[in-house]
């Protein structure tokens, strides 16, 4: 079954030259450049440990682009935020998400929009729950997604029930 993500996921925020897009295998170099630009602490938060440049390039090149979904915010050349969705089963009922944004700004708006796009996109495949590993005690996602529906935290992972996103829109039925 082909799970290609549709073009309507391109959203242009009001008054900005940045937009949200679903990446494909053609964007390996852009994704690699984004992750390579992260400082050591950001790499550790994203990958659960410090990663060498070679390990990051290999990660991007070996990504399963047919199965995973990667949504990014940026311009045609540079990315400034990335959300990855990796299904935890063949049925797509649960998926792990990672969220990376090294910008020094109030990232709540960026995270909220990426999260909503991820929920709608994964919901189309039948996903009802996201799991996010909280690395290095970075509890920012818990605060940012405070009103994002039903969530729970088990000390390591943040669990989001995203059915509200998919039921309201009729997606995933």
SEMISE-750661 format. One line per 4 residues: for each residue x, y, z of N, C-alpha, C. Coordinates in Angstrom, 3 decimals, always signed. Layout:
BEGIN
X Y Z X Y Z X Y Z; ...
//
This chain:
BEGIN
+0.833 -1.174 +0.000 +0.000 +0.000 +0.000 +0.885 +1.248 +0.000; +0.631 +2.192 -0.851 +1.422 +3.408 -0.953 +0.846 +4.474 -0.040; +1.666 +5.042 +0.817 +1.222 +6.046 +1.764 +1.810 +7.406 +1.438; +1.780 +7.818 +0.208 +2.339 +9.119 -0.173 +1.526 +10.229 +0.482
+2.203 +11.227 +1.006 +1.536 +12.348 +1.652 +1.152 +13.360 +0.584; -0.031 +13.906 +0.711 -0.578 +14.786 -0.312 -0.078 +16.221 -0.161; -0.068 +16.961 -1.263 +0.396 +18.340 -1.303 -0.367 +19.306 -0.399; -1.646 +19.070 -0.019 -2.328 +20.046 +0.839 -1.640 +20.285 +2.177
-0.643 +19.506 +2.497 +0.057 +19.719 +3.758 +1.065 +20.863 +3.655; +1.095 +21.526 +2.509 +1.909 +22.724 +2.386 +1.083 +23.894 +2.914; +1.521 +24.488 +3.974 +0.790 +25.599 +4.568 +1.726 +26.778 +4.652; +1.307 +27.906 +4.191 +2.120 +29.111 +4.266 +1.601 +29.979 +5.410
+2.377 +30.106 +6.490 +1.930 +30.926 +7.610 +1.741 +32.381 +7.184; +0.851 +33.062 +7.874 +0.536 +34.453 +7.568 +1.789 +35.328 +7.613; +2.041 +36.031 +6.504 +3.073 +37.056 +6.469 +4.498 +36.576 +6.631; +4.782 +35.317 +6.438 +6.150 +34.826 +6.592 +6.605 +34.164 +5.306
+7.933 +34.108 +5.120 +8.468 +33.438 +3.944 +8.762 +31.967 +4.249; +8.346 +31.508 +5.412 +8.536 +30.113 +5.808 +7.256 +29.345 +5.519; +7.388 +28.060 +5.237 +6.213 +27.241 +5.032 +6.477 +25.838 +5.550; +5.412 +25.080 +5.718 +5.488 +23.714 +6.190 +5.379 +22.793 +4.985
+6.151 +21.711 +5.011 +6.158 +20.799 +3.883 +6.484 +19.390 +4.349; +6.015 +18.426 +3.597 +6.364 +17.041 +3.858 +7.595 +16.720 +3.024; +8.635 +16.229 +3.693 +9.877 +15.921 +2.994 +9.791 +14.548 +2.337; +10.613 +14.363 +1.323 +10.701 +13.080 +0.621 +12.168 +12.679 +0.529
+12.417 +11.555 -0.084 +13.792 +11.077 -0.255 +14.641 +12.081 -1.035; +14.008 +12.944 -1.799 +14.748 +13.986 -2.536 +15.300 +15.063 -1.616; +14.872 +15.071 -0.355 +15.277 +16.110 +0.596 +16.330 +15.640 +1.593; +16.996 +14.522 +1.305 +17.998 +13.974 +2.223 +19.065 +15.012 +2.556
+19.555 +15.726 +1.557 +20.618 +16.705 +1.804 +20.135 +17.854 +2.692; +18.905 +18.304 +2.489 +18.353 +19.377 +3.329 +18.177 +18.915 +4.767; +17.678 +17.678 +4.945 +17.503 +17.136 +6.292 +18.852 +16.942 +6.972; +19.828 +16.410 +6.235 +21.177 +16.242 +6.794 +21.755 +17.580 +7.215
+21.638 +18.590 +6.366 +22.171 +19.923 +6.692 +21.513 +20.479 +7.946; +20.209 +20.255 +8.091 +19.499 +20.724 +9.287 +20.060 +20.071 +10.541; +20.137 +18.731 +10.540 +20.637 +18.031 +11.728 +22.121 +18.314 +11.980; +22.913 +18.492 +10.933 +24.334 +18.806 +11.109 +24.532 +20.198 +11.707
+23.565 +21.090 +11.509 +23.690 +22.450 +12.040 +23.401 +22.524 +13.536; +22.886 +21.447 +14.116 +22.560 +21.452 +15.546 +23.822 +21.440 +16.391; +23.785 +22.156 +17.507 +24.908 +22.098 +18.437 +24.848 +20.775 +19.211; +25.862 +20.520 +20.020 +25.966 +19.224 +20.709 +24.740 +18.939 +21.566
+24.290 +19.919 +22.350 +23.146 +19.697 +23.230 +21.869 +19.414 +22.442; +21.673 +20.107 +21.341 +20.491 +19.873 +20.507 +20.549 +18.490 +19.860; +21.740 +18.079 +19.441 +21.885 +16.733 +18.874 +21.566 +15.689 +19.936; +22.047 +15.912 +21.142 +21.803 +14.971 +22.236 +20.305 +14.880 +22.553
+19.614 +16.036 +22.571 +18.175 +16.023 +22.815 +17.425 +15.285 +21.701; +17.825 +15.501 +20.459 +17.120 +14.883 +19.332 +17.383 +13.389 +19.232; +18.645 +12.993 +19.349 +19.017 +11.612 +19.094 +19.241 +10.789 +20.366; +19.078 +11.393 +21.529 +19.275 +10.661 +22.779 +20.734 +10.480 +23.137
+21.618 +11.178 +22.456 +23.055 +11.113 +22.711 +23.781 +11.898 +21.651; +25.021 +12.249 +21.917 +25.807 +12.979 +20.932 +26.028 +12.130 +19.694; +25.869 +12.706 +18.539 +26.031 +11.986 +17.283 +27.093 +12.677 +16.434; +27.936 +11.882 +15.802 +28.944 +12.440 +14.900 +28.270 +12.892 +13.608
+28.979 +13.707 +12.856 +28.464 +14.146 +11.559 +28.183 +12.949 +10.652; +29.105 +11.978 +10.638 +28.917 +10.789 +9.787 +27.677 +9.998 +10.192; +27.432 +9.879 +11.495 +26.253 +9.141 +11.968 +24.965 +9.853 +11.554; +24.954 +11.176 +11.597 +23.766 +11.939 +11.201 +23.511 +11.793 +9.712
+24.546 +11.896 +8.899 +24.386 +11.737 +7.448 +23.873 +10.330 +7.139; +24.422 +9.319 +7.810 +23.972 +7.938 +7.586 +22.511 +7.779 +8.014; +22.121 +8.383 +9.125 +20.731 +8.317 +9.589 +19.787 +8.879 +8.524; +20.116 +10.025 +7.992 +19.256 +10.659 +6.983 +19.201 +9.844 +5.694
+20.324 +9.276 +5.303 +20.362 +8.497 +4.046 +19.633 +7.166 +4.165; +19.575 +6.610 +5.359 +18.935 +5.309 +5.526 +17.511 +5.413 +6.063; +16.979 +6.624 +6.149 +15.597 +6.801 +6.617 +14.647 +6.022 +5.718; +13.630 +5.446 +6.313 +12.630 +4.711 +5.547 +11.579 +5.706 +5.062
+11.827 +6.317 +3.938 +10.979 +7.383 +3.401 +9.616 +6.863 +2.959; +9.492 +5.581 +2.702 +8.202 +5.008 +2.307 +7.290 +4.813 +3.515; +7.876 +4.650 +4.674 +7.096 +4.315 +5.877 +6.959 +5.487 +6.828; +7.983 +6.275 +6.989 +7.969 +7.395 +7.926 +7.460 +8.656 +7.243
+7.069 +9.610 +8.077 +6.642 +10.918 +7.584 +7.529 +11.956 +8.254; +8.072 +12.859 +7.457 +8.893 +13.933 +8.008 +8.309 +15.250 +7.514; +7.854 +16.062 +8.474 +7.265 +17.357 +8.172 +8.240 +18.424 +8.657; +8.498 +19.414 +7.813 +9.483 +20.430 +8.156 +8.915 +21.829 +7.967
+9.492 +22.761 +8.680 +9.203 +24.173 +8.498 +10.477 +24.793 +7.965; +10.354 +25.617 +6.946 +11.537 +26.271 +6.411 +11.260 +26.906 +5.076; +12.340 +27.205 +4.384 +12.251 +27.777 +3.047 +12.595 +26.670 +2.050; +12.748 +27.036 +0.800 +13.104 +26.037 -0.206 +14.491 +25.448 +0.019
+15.350 +26.166 +0.740 +16.731 +25.714 +0.898 +17.083 +25.307 +2.323; +16.568 +26.036 +3.314 +16.942 +25.789 +4.704 +15.736 +25.407 +5.537; +15.943 +24.484 +6.457 +14.900 +24.073 +7.387 +15.197 +24.678 +8.750; +14.144 +25.022 +9.499 +14.383 +25.515 +10.849 +13.614 +24.738 +11.913
+12.803 +23.763 +11.513 +12.125 +22.866 +12.457 +11.733 +21.590 +11.713; +11.847 +20.461 +12.399 +11.526 +19.167 +11.790 +10.766 +18.311 +12.797; +9.686 +17.688 +12.329 +8.948 +16.715 +13.117 +8.929 +15.405 +12.331; +9.401 +14.342 +12.969 +9.414 +13.021 +12.330 +8.349 +12.147 +12.964
+7.681 +11.346 +12.130 +6.674 +10.390 +12.597 +7.113 +9.008 +12.140; +7.292 +8.104 +13.096 +7.710 +6.732 +12.807 +6.675 +5.779 +13.403; +5.976 +5.008 +12.560 +4.951 +4.099 +13.084 +5.577 +3.010 +13.960; +4.859 +2.649 +15.014 +5.335 +1.605 +15.917 +4.734 +0.244 +15.588
+3.847 +0.210 +14.591 +3.259 -1.059 +14.150 +2.860 -0.921 +12.682; +2.596 -2.042 +12.056 +2.156 -2.031 +10.659 +0.804 -1.357 +10.488; -0.015 -1.393 +11.528 -1.359 -0.818 +11.436 -1.365 +0.697 +11.639; -0.260 +1.260 +12.011 -0.148 +2.705 +12.245 -1.019 +3.177 +13.413
-1.433 +2.294 +14.328 -2.274 +2.742 +15.431 -1.505 +3.627 +16.406; -0.213 +3.397 +16.544 +0.653 +4.217 +17.401 +1.882 +4.603 +16.601; +2.392 +5.803 +16.878 +3.599 +6.262 +16.184 +4.456 +7.077 +17.144; +5.756 +6.966 +16.972 +6.690 +7.778 +17.744 +6.947 +9.069 +16.970
+6.982 +10.185 +17.674 +7.318 +11.452 +17.031 +8.553 +12.049 +17.687; +9.316 +12.762 +16.882 +10.432 +13.558 +17.380 +10.236 +14.965 +16.854; +10.643 +15.928 +17.635 +10.448 +17.326 +17.287 +11.744 +18.074 +17.553; +12.252 +18.756 +16.534 +13.524 +19.456 +16.653 +13.379 +20.864 +16.097
+13.717 +21.855 +16.929 +13.691 +23.248 +16.494 +14.744 +23.999 +17.295; +15.895 +24.294 +16.684 +16.969 +24.967 +17.406 +16.804 +26.490 +17.504; +15.731 +27.041 +16.964 +15.548 +28.494 +16.970 +15.459 +29.032 +18.390; +16.037 +30.192 +18.598 +15.946 +30.873 +19.885 +14.766 +31.833 +19.819
+13.584 +31.293 +20.022 +12.376 +32.110 +19.961 +11.288 +31.378 +20.729; +10.124 +31.984 +20.779 +8.980 +31.298 +21.352 +8.539 +30.264 +20.325; +8.870 +29.017 +20.586 +8.626 +27.954 +19.612 +7.236 +27.346 +19.730; +6.431 +27.817 +20.636 +5.110 +27.237 +20.858 +4.282 +27.197 +19.588
+4.279 +28.280 +18.824 +3.493 +28.363 +17.598 +3.986 +27.338 +16.576; +5.296 +27.264 +16.405 +5.889 +26.317 +15.439 +5.566 +24.885 +15.848; +5.775 +24.554 +17.133 +5.516 +23.208 +17.613 +4.041 +22.850 +17.475; +3.169 +23.780 +17.816 +1.730 +23.503 +17.745 +1.296 +23.224 +16.308
+1.779 +24.008 +15.362 +1.405 +23.778 +13.965 +1.976 +22.467 +13.442; +3.232 +22.171 +13.765 +3.818 +20.897 +13.345 +3.057 +19.719 +13.952; +2.704 +19.846 +15.226 +1.972 +18.777 +15.903 +0.613 +18.551 +15.238; -0.083 +19.622 +14.931 -1.395 +19.493 +14.294 -1.276 +18.854 +12.904
-0.298 +19.294 +12.126 -0.081 +18.684 +10.803 +0.261 +17.210 +10.934; +1.080 +16.876 +11.930 +1.462 +15.475 +12.150 +0.243 +14.639 +12.530; -0.600 +15.167 +13.418 -1.784 +14.422 +13.851 -2.731 +14.179 +12.681; -2.949 +15.188 +11.870 -3.837 +15.025 +10.715 -3.257 +14.049 +9.698
-1.964 +14.166 +9.439 -1.307 +13.301 +8.455 -1.272 +11.849 +8.927; -0.857 +11.628 +10.181 -0.802 +10.258 +10.707 -2.212 +9.695 +10.902; -3.160 +10.561 +11.246 -4.541 +10.116 +11.408 -5.117 +9.555 +10.129; -4.668 +10.076 +8.991 -5.112 +9.540 +7.705 -4.704 +8.083 +7.538
-3.674 +7.688 +8.244 -3.182 +6.304 +8.153 -3.726 +5.427 +9.276; -4.573 +5.999 +10.133 -5.176 +5.229 +11.215 -4.532 +5.415 +12.567; -3.592 +6.311 +12.692 -2.906 +6.536 +13.964 -3.859 +7.197 +14.963; -3.828 +6.706 +16.205 -4.642 +7.300 +17.262 -3.802 +7.762 +18.447
-2.510 +7.417 +18.472 -1.672 +7.816 +19.598 -0.248 +8.112 +19.145; +0.282 +9.222 +19.649 +1.692 +9.563 +19.466 +2.433 +9.288 +20.757; +3.677 +8.854 +20.619 +4.577 +8.671 +21.748 +5.800 +9.522 +21.471; +6.207 +10.315 +22.462 +7.387 +11.159 +22.307 +8.323 +10.892 +23.479
+9.537 +10.455 +23.175 +10.553 +10.212 +24.199 +11.079 +11.563 +24.682; +11.121 +11.737 +25.987 +11.637 +12.984 +26.560 +13.093 +12.742 +26.933; +14.010 +13.237 +26.100 +15.445 +13.059 +26.321 +16.004 +14.181 +27.181; +16.962 +13.843 +28.011 +17.708 +14.827 +28.795 +16.842 +15.717 +29.667
+15.701 +15.219 +30.086 +14.855 +16.022 +30.955 +14.317 +17.276 +30.297; +14.238 +17.288 +28.987 +13.698 +18.439 +28.268 +12.175 +18.327 +28.275; +11.546 +19.021 +29.207 +10.106 +18.914 +29.389 +9.324 +19.962 +28.607; +9.982 +20.682 +27.732 +9.331 +21.721 +26.940 +8.090 +21.211 +26.197
+8.137 +20.021 +25.559 +6.931 +19.547 +24.865 +5.732 +19.370 +25.787; +5.958 +18.989 +27.033 +4.844 +18.825 +27.967 +4.144 +20.157 +28.167; +4.926 +21.217 +28.338 +4.350 +22.546 +28.524 +3.698 +23.051 +27.247; +4.361 +22.869 +26.124 +3.863 +23.389 +24.855 +2.560 +22.712 +24.461
+2.470 +21.396 +24.659 +1.281 +20.666 +24.253 +0.293 +20.527 +25.405; +0.332 +21.464 +26.320 -0.536 +21.419 +27.496 -2.005 +21.281 +27.174; -2.488 +21.911 +26.122 -3.903 +21.869 +25.775 -4.160 +21.031 +24.531; -3.260 +20.154 +24.197 -3.373 +19.393 +22.946 -4.156 +18.098 +23.119
-5.170 +18.118 +23.947 -5.986 +16.915 +24.114 -5.476 +16.046 +25.237; -5.847 +14.795 +25.188 -5.492 +13.868 +26.253 -4.040 +13.440 +26.132; -3.305 +13.638 +27.202 -1.901 +13.246 +27.206 -1.553 +12.673 +28.567; -0.499 +11.878 +28.591 +0.006 +11.347 +29.846 +1.520 +11.256 +29.741
+2.167 +11.299 +30.886 +3.629 +11.232 +30.951 +3.991 +10.140 +31.934; +4.785 +9.154 +31.497 +5.142 +8.031 +32.362 +6.549 +8.153 +32.949; +7.133 +9.332 +32.874 +8.479 +9.545 +33.396 +9.547 +9.530 +32.320; +9.283 +8.871 +31.209 +10.215 +8.834 +30.075 +9.563 +9.261 +28.780
+8.340 +8.810 +28.573 +7.641 +9.069 +27.313 +6.374 +9.868 +27.559; +6.099 +10.739 +26.618 +4.877 +11.521 +26.618 +3.940 +10.852 +25.619; +2.726 +10.538 +26.033 +1.742 +9.867 +25.180 +0.615 +10.842 +24.873; +0.285 +10.986 +23.587 -0.796 +11.856 +23.140 -1.869 +11.022 +22.473
-3.097 +11.157 +22.912 -4.228 +10.557 +22.210 -4.660 +11.587 +21.174; -4.508 +11.269 +19.890 -4.787 +12.250 +18.833 -6.125 +12.014 +18.145; -6.967 +11.153 +18.735 -8.264 +10.879 +18.097 -9.107 +12.136 +17.934; -8.993 +13.091 +18.826 -9.766 +14.332 +18.687 -9.430 +15.046 +17.382
-8.195 +14.965 +16.967 -7.802 +15.598 +15.712 -8.409 +14.878 +14.519; -8.445 +13.546 +14.593 -8.907 +12.790 +13.436 -10.411 +12.629 +13.396; -11.076 +12.560 +14.532 -12.533 +12.389 +14.560 -13.235 +13.659 +14.111; -12.795 +14.806 +14.610 -13.438 +16.071 +14.256 -13.392 +16.341 +12.757
-12.306 +15.971 +12.129 -12.147 +16.263 +10.718 -12.645 +15.151 +9.819; -13.033 +14.024 +10.426 -13.494 +12.900 +9.622 -12.342 +12.107 +9.024; -11.111 +12.439 +9.382 -9.945 +11.750 +8.853 -9.786 +10.429 +9.582; -9.308 +9.424 +8.905 -8.989 +8.160 +9.539 -10.179 +7.234 +9.712
-11.334 +7.578 +9.162 -12.496 +6.703 +9.289 -12.542 +5.720 +8.163
//
